[in-house]
Amino acid sequence: MEREVVSLYKLPIGKSGRVKMLTANGNIRRRLMDLGLVENTVVEALRKSPSGDPTAYQFRGTVIALRSEEASNIFVHVC
Amino acid sequence: MGLTAQSTWLGALKNEIAFEKFGTDSIIVALVGNPNTGKSTVFNSLTGLKQHTGNWPGKTVTCAEGFYEHKGEEISLVDLPGTYSLLPNSVEEEVARDFICFAKPQCCVVVTDATCLERNLNLVLQVLEITDRAVVCVNLIDEAKRKKIHIDLKKLSHILGVPVVGTNAREQEGLDRLKDEINNISLGKIKASPLKVKYDETIERAIKVIEESLYPLLKGELDSRWAALRLIEEDKRIIDMVNNADNLLSKELLKAALKEAKGILETRYACIDEIRDAIATAIVLKAEEISRATVRFENTHYNELDRKIDDILTSKLFGIPIMLALLGFVFWLTISGANYLSEILAESFFYVEDFLTDLFLYFGVPEWIYGAVVLGVYRTVAWVVSVMLPPMAIFFPLFTLLEDLGYLPRVAFNLDNFFKKAHTHGKQALTMCMGFGCNAAGVVSCRIIDSPRERLIATITNNFVPCNGRFPTLIALSTIFIAGSFGAFQTVIATIAVMVAIVFAVLITLMVSKILSQTILKGLPSTFTLELPPYRKPQFGRILVRSLLDRTIFVLARAALVAAPAGLIIWLMTNTYIDNISILGWCAKFFEPFGRIMGLDGYILLAFFLGLPANEIVIPIIIMSYTASNSLMELETLASLRQLLLANGWTWVTAVCTMIFSLNHFPCGTTLLTIYKETQSIKWTVASFLIPTVTGILLCIVFRLLVSLLGI
């Protein structure tokens, strides 16, 4: 079954997604991949910052906060 | 001894890393690891060298160095910057990679965090691609145990093909074994055969083609497989390096090989980004595979507690109030605690001064020497120490405690949106917090921001947050002129007034940052990734010793060092007369019209300039000028200070203007020097001087005009 694809930024808090692709380029892309955000990585949206942005995500055993700019360039299948 | 590349073709190497060897034939060992893995703790535990370790990502950016001896071998240990990867995206990664590639350490220790081994393995695999001489240190093994995470170290070592040692560096556990393995690898007693990540068939074929003609060119200076991979990725630095090679014949062969490889790669990949992705993905997946084979989570909700704490500390409702309350509490404790300690210190210093006076009298020392030494130098240093030491001795341990707990990255998380709107980095919140202790320390801490533009903005604007040296001024003035009539609630009101000043300082910082990022430092915010590490149990004893030794004494020694000559100069200025007016008086006369425009007077403005060496001597200089007592003095009580200031024409407007200018003026000498060291640029140092000064002058003028317009 084909699952819904959304940007990580739109992934509701508490939900998990499986990385489909990154649309970021250059350095940002490298940095995100270095952190382990490659295809099929399961990412859970943990919480938004009290000031609205960034959002904390958990993947590969670590919690990393990403700003909306970065998160909108990551697309995931909603689990 | 500086370490430089031995052969000409390594000339592409830009980052020369200077370091000293322990003895001429000591072994060089490099320490690498992700930020926040306790790498610095391992470093300290191995070398015994006191160096601060923090719980925020990317703390150690410079290469610290230490020495130790183990079983007759002398080891020089170089602590490389914490990095997530060796694919150079930032200066830190470049430095780390260059050191491993070109400085050729005899052994490379990769420190990993047992509680999130998978992500750390990424770096391990990259290191193993460059060098065979590696030892993997799985640190924080106790934390992992507590979280019921089991790691099969033997199996891990078997898979990786290098020694793996589990350690708990904070308790010195496992370090002897680590040292043994470092010796074994360095001396070649163990021949490691490290795991090399296998890429897909297309890339492997391309590697093979390039490697063949690259191998003779490298003359064993670099791992040829690794270099081939970098050429496939079109890594500019490695390409430059090869272009500088002197072996022309091999170069032609290599060119042909590169062309062939390109042809192979084009059968599968449309662009270079796809190749890079494939390489990065292969490493990440390998790390995942190894982690699956060696790590077992007995309790899948091992980080439940961290999440619960975060639910509160970073919640929409409580996140920011708790943060303000916590910082407020830290300031309140600092302010009220420092009062008592300052008094005790001042008393003992005056006791010593009396003793010194007797001593000078006894030996019949000429009066001017007595004046210069005791009333000038000694009093100034005594003042600086008694005013500065107590708040620092309270503030720094408290701050280090928050740091150790892992709370500070949460502050950055809570506040990042404001910084994003100012086009800067959320970690600037942390460098600002550090600035509250000491701006020079704050400027140094800007290294944790990994993009140059945002780092520069944070450096230039750090001085907008008041340091410990300026707090006494703010506290004294707000107590006298704002809280004066509130009787029993004085401390509370003074604390609130100081908090208002802090909020004001933060707003100014954000505004100036925004202006900077839209004018001279134009640019879009670069990637923002902020790790929120697990909370850790702080070690109280160590915190106390570390923050006292590393920060307090360090900052204090520097301050005392500048205060001593400053004291002498000020004493001379007040005691040298031209036409019956002291030099200080003449200078104040010169500054008078400028001071008046800003709602101050000549003496106040002059005091700020004379206070360049250390901000804490500003108020004493003002007092000294008014009383013409010719030497620094502290008035016994705030009430008498109030009398003195009122008698010299101060109103609440003067007080507020002085506070505004105290918040917004040039950084102290130490901070300026630090800014120069960090930026290596006179231009940015001058900018750091001018920007806050101009801001302060404008704010004072506007405030004074507003008051007179409104007729308050």
Interface residues (C-beta under 8 A of the other chain):
Chain A: N25 N27 I28 R29 R30 R31 L32 M33 D34 L35 G36 V38 E39 T41 L46 R47 K48 S49 P50 S51 G52 D53 P54 A56 Q58 R60 G61 T62 V63 I64 A65 L66 R67 E69 E70
Chain B: Y84 S85 L87 N89 T115 C116 L117 E118 R119 N122 D273 R276 D277 A280 T281 V284 L285 A287 E288 N303 D306 R307 D310 D311 T314 S315 K316 L317 G319 I320 F413 N414 L415 D416 N417 F418 K420 G426 P525 S526 T527 F528 T529 L530 E531 L532 P533
